[in-house]
């Protein structure tokens, strides 16, 4: 937990909880001093934004969801090895 108080922090992963900026869940409300960077769906079997990159201490942080195969779930799973779409972050300190 001490790392959460560092000047620069990146927390990334599958939070298994849909992110909705208008109605923050208890989990996402707990990141008060952080920026939640993704609003896009990352779980393609059921459109939900459950993967995210949560940051602190960056001038800018842009998140992009990679979806090269649109709704071809078989190709997505073969290429990405998951039922989640890849999430990429680009940052400036």
C-alpha positions as CSV (number, residue, x, y, z in Angstrom):
1,X,0.0,0.0,0.0
2,X,2.9,2.4,0.6
3,X,3.4,2.6,-3.2
4,X,0.0,4.2,-3.6
5,X,1.4,7.3,-2.0
6,X,4.3,7.6,-4.4
7,X,4.5,10.6,-6.8
8,X,4.1,8.4,-9.9
9,X,1.9,5.3,-9.9
10,X,0.5,3.0,-12.5
11,X,-2.1,0.4,-11.6
12,X,-3.3,-1.7,-14.5
13,X,-5.4,-4.8,-15.0
14,X,-8.7,-6.5,-15.1
15,X,-10.7,-5.0,-12.3
16,X,-13.8,-7.2,-13.0
17,X,-16.0,-4.2,-12.4
18,X,-17.6,-2.1,-15.1
19,X,-16.3,1.5,-15.2
20,X,-19.0,4.1,-15.7
21,X,-17.7,7.7,-15.2
22,X,-21.2,8.9,-14.4
23,X,-21.9,6.3,-11.7
24,X,-18.6,5.4,-10.0
25,X,-18.6,2.1,-8.1
26,X,-17.1,1.9,-4.6
27,X,-13.9,0.4,-6.1
28,X,-13.4,3.3,-8.5
29,X,-14.3,5.9,-5.9
30,X,-11.4,4.6,-3.8
31,X,-9.0,6.0,-6.4
32,X,-9.7,9.7,-5.4
33,X,-6.3,11.1,-6.3
34,X,-5.8,9.0,-9.4
35,X,-6.9,9.4,-13.0
36,X,-8.9,6.5,-14.4
37,X,-7.9,6.5,-18.1
38,X,-10.2,4.1,-20.0
39,X,-13.8,4.6,-20.9
40,X,-14.0,2.0,-23.7
41,X,-15.2,-1.6,-23.7
42,X,-12.4,-4.1,-23.2
43,X,-14.4,-7.3,-22.7
44,X,-15.8,-8.2,-26.1
45,X,-18.2,-11.1,-25.3
46,X,-20.3,-8.7,-23.2
47,X,-19.5,-5.0,-23.9
48,X,-18.1,-3.8,-20.6
49,X,-15.2,-1.6,-19.5
50,X,-13.6,-3.8,-16.9
51,X,-9.9,-3.4,-17.8
52,X,-8.3,-0.2,-16.9
53,X,-5.1,1.8,-16.3
54,X,-5.3,4.0,-13.3
55,X,-2.5,6.5,-12.9
56,X,-1.1,9.3,-10.8
57,X,1.7,11.8,-11.5
58,X,1.6,12.1,-15.3
59,X,1.1,15.3,-17.4
60,X,-0.8,13.3,-19.9
61,X,-1.9,9.6,-20.2
62,X,-3.8,8.4,-23.2
63,X,-5.3,4.9,-23.3
64,X,-6.2,3.0,-26.4
65,X,-8.1,-0.3,-26.7
66,X,-6.8,-2.4,-29.6
67,X,-9.6,-4.2,-31.6
68,X,-8.3,-5.4,-34.9
69,X,-11.0,-8.0,-35.6
70,X,-14.2,-6.0,-34.7
71,X,-16.8,-8.8,-33.8
72,X,-14.8,-11.8,-35.0
73,X,-14.4,-13.3,-31.5
74,X,-12.6,-16.4,-32.7
75,X,-9.8,-14.3,-34.4
76,X,-9.7,-12.0,-31.4
77,X,-9.1,-15.0,-29.0
78,X,-6.6,-16.6,-31.3
79,X,-4.6,-13.4,-31.7
80,X,-4.9,-11.9,-28.3
81,X,-5.1,-15.1,-26.2
82,X,-7.9,-13.7,-24.1
83,X,-11.6,-12.7,-24.1
84,X,-10.4,-9.2,-23.2
85,X,-9.1,-6.7,-25.7
86,X,-5.5,-5.3,-25.3
87,X,-5.3,-1.9,-23.6
88,X,-2.3,0.3,-24.3
89,X,-1.2,3.4,-22.5
90,X,0.9,6.3,-23.8
91,X,2.2,8.7,-21.2
92,X,4.2,11.9,-20.6
93,X,5.9,12.7,-17.3
